Amino acid sequence: MNELELLQQADGLARDYTAGIEGRAAYPNAQAIEDLGQLNEPLTQKGLPALTTLELMNSVAGNATVASNGPRYFGFVLGASLPVAAAADRLALAWDQCASSSDSAPGVHALEKQAASWVLDILKLPAESAVAFGTSATACGLSCIAAARAELLARKGWDFVEDGWIGAPEIRVVVSDVTHVTIKKALQILGFGWRNVRLAETDDNGRIIPEKLPELDDQTILILQAGEVNTGEFDRFQPLIDQGQAAGAWVHVDGAFGLWARASGQLAHLTEGVDGADSWTTDGHKWLNTPYDSAMAICRDPNALARVMNSDAVYSSASADSQKNLTLEFSRKARGVSIWAALRTLGREGVAAMVERHHAQAQFVAGQLRKIGFNVLNRVVLNQVLVRGVDDDATKRILERVQSSGRVWFGGTVWQGHPAFRISFSSFRTEERHVEELVEILATIGPNG
Ligand SMILES: *Cc1c(COP(=O)(O)O)cnc(C)c1O
């Protein structure tokens, strides 16, 4: 089989998968997972025919996919893949560009530059900011925190790039006590040590209480949150960022999904004042519904990010706006291309409509669940509904029955010491009938499980 036939085969399978996504189980059944054992084969000396490789992938792994690209998956905030974003990614895959800089890949560099400008525009962030298209909010958050540390040290006359970390003035970090685990991960990689990080106390909604914010100074990085994973809540940016600025601190905002609320006239009030921060992270692969891996590190001072992320070499130099000088990657896929395609196709109104529809779906489900005796724990300001049954055991039973149903899927969590489950709305494919099906399933199970 030649290359074009093989690609056609893959495209055909991909098309069939997409065509069947609506009817697919939200989560693979036990048999499909057991069958994954068939992938356990010895590595051969001479290799095997390409077509059989594709067929095995499709019949075994493809049978055990989680239908997060479908309409009835309500776990985490995964988002589906918009048709145009998925199609653009497919085309870019054929191009196989090494999108380090404009020299190495002028075409996709230009697409990413345009995407960067639209991202700043739609999120109403400072137009001079750098936008780095990284693999994930994890990697992008890490990059921003690294930039923050180097910049705060530079203001103290310490050159982090030359002199490093050892013997440097102390840089402190303040995060919300419900900060995302990947911020913890970034801090542990960067060497801050979780024990040294100061926690800001949050209220019942998971928002930092401004009056209780630990003291800040010009050697502090303050990390705020747009969209808490359980409640979908936002820190109160205006007073917190004012405090940060007055102290000379660096303020970073983790807005992996929540920052997209800013694209909606109806929800933007949740993010009021967020543009006063120094850096932000957000994902395309969650709420914007682009494929993986697509995320953004946004830094008001482009040089602060470019200095610490620089990877110019004698054989590979480039300008400060080259993506290899803004992201963790050197050789890299042009991750901004699917974002460009999504924004161009949706426009401002399309993004706003998607975000607002998910918000309305969350509010509808919360209202229905309250009526039938479930305990809805949050105010549903965004796309998250945090729920319990009548007690802890009932909550666990409900979760298990839902997850094993295959019809819909959402995940469990622990909120204020007790089990709960989180229902998230983030797939562009989710329509009214899917939301009604979700409510019907939960009504049948009932709050007693
Ligand atoms: C998902 C998430 C992250 C991590 O994003 P990845 O793209 O999965 O690395 C960080 N913060 C919040 C609030 C998130 O929801």
The ligand as an ORCA input file, in Angstrom:
! r2SCAN-3c Opt
* xyz 0 1
  C      -6.605     21.981     33.060
  C      -6.093     23.059     33.940
  C      -4.727     23.328     34.012
  C      -3.718     22.504     33.262
  O      -3.934     22.603     31.897
  P      -3.283     21.528     30.898
  O      -3.493     22.143     29.561
  O      -4.061     20.279     31.101
  O      -1.869     21.382     31.269
  C      -4.314     24.361     34.803
  N      -5.201     25.089     35.509
  C      -6.529     24.877     35.467
  C      -7.433     25.743     36.265
  C      -7.019     23.849     34.670
  O      -8.330     23.627     34.611
*
